[in-house]
Amino acid sequence: MLVRLFRLLSILPLPVLHGLGSALGWLVYLASPSYRRRLKDNITRAGYAGSLSSAIAEAGKNILELPFVWCASPERVLRTAHVENWDVVQSALDEKRGIIFLTPHLGCFEILAQKVATITPLTVMYRPPKKSALKPLVEDARARINLGLAPATMSGVRTLLKTLRQGGPIGILPDQVPQEGEGVWAEFFGKPAYTMTLPAKLQQMTGAPIILSYAERLAGGKGFALRFVRFDRELAGSPAEQARAINAGMEELIARCPSQYFWSYNRYKAPDGVAGPEAQ
């Protein structure tokens, strides 16, 4: 049923989906006290309370653009993705050491991998959705030409490492809460967040450059602007210090379009089996 609905919605033009998404964002915000509280708390803590109204609408757009990005024809989808500064990526590709793309939950992160894969082969780490009904939809949508998938398992990590050592680029969502044993507590917008250590480990094992990337949602449903920033912070010290450096890079990226960050995400939760930051 859900898959059928997504395919039906994908027929609609992107401006229509974004218009409906804005309304959906406000509907969910007003109807769910827990959602409302988390979104307000997170965006206020980060210092972007002035962007609250825009963030509510953008969160709804994020949901209703998924049928388009996942189910519309690749030709329709890719026409909406406008690459702005590929030279940052090309210079890293020319180094032939692989690339670690770090893409937070900012803007339309789903379209980014699809577009990059039309220019260079890319392998991305993914975590299967909790709802089994969504699993075939998500996997089919992400398994595009030149776009490989590596599950968030040890096998998937080995795939990412092999890809980097062969000079290929990989993609990771660095602000996704990892499982027990896969992260450390590191400050994110002034509060400890359980943060994955994988990006720093892969970088130190391979010497691959890190590029921060995001796809900003353009007004009026005009598509997405894909932008890339070379990560030049030093990844030194303890795993917690390395994780904090990456979180700082994410904070700087989010500052470029704060209303489009996924503020309702439960970023500060402690995964099962993980002691809270006060235990450190």
C-alpha angles and dihedrals in degrees: 000000000000092000090050090051092051092051091049093050091048089070091067120091116259093245089057092048091049091049091051089043092058090055091046091052092056093043093055092043093053095041100048119059093188092050091046093049095049095046093048094044095049098045092045093049089053091053097249101109088130089067094054097109092048091045091055091055094042091053089058092048088052090059100044095045089062095079088054096046094043104035110025118092114280089242093058093044097047093049087068095053113089116189111211109180111015089155088082089059096039093055089053092047089053089060088065093214096113125252132253107211111199112196120177125202089280125133116326099340091167094067095049097074092045092055096043090051090060088062103035134003111268135189117202131191115233138179115218112245117260091232107076091207089065096049099086091041094052095042094047091048093051097042096084129147111295090005114113125189126221116188119228092258136100088267089054092049090053089052091053092048092049091049092052093047089053089054096255128135125247134192130219135176098227097188095058111113107250127217127259113301094015099087150031134220110265131163117264116180091342099312131087112258126184100248130191118248095199099095093055092045093051092047093051093045095051109019089232115161118246120230122190112215140181141166112227115211110237122223120261094024091286093145135254135309111219113209134181131202125188111234107226102168116121114251098212137136127029125352088257091054091048091049090049090053090054092046089052089054089051091051091054091049093048089051088068092068109001095171089066098057116108095247094168091066112112092239096159100053122123110234119231111289095015119118116227122261091261088070091064 
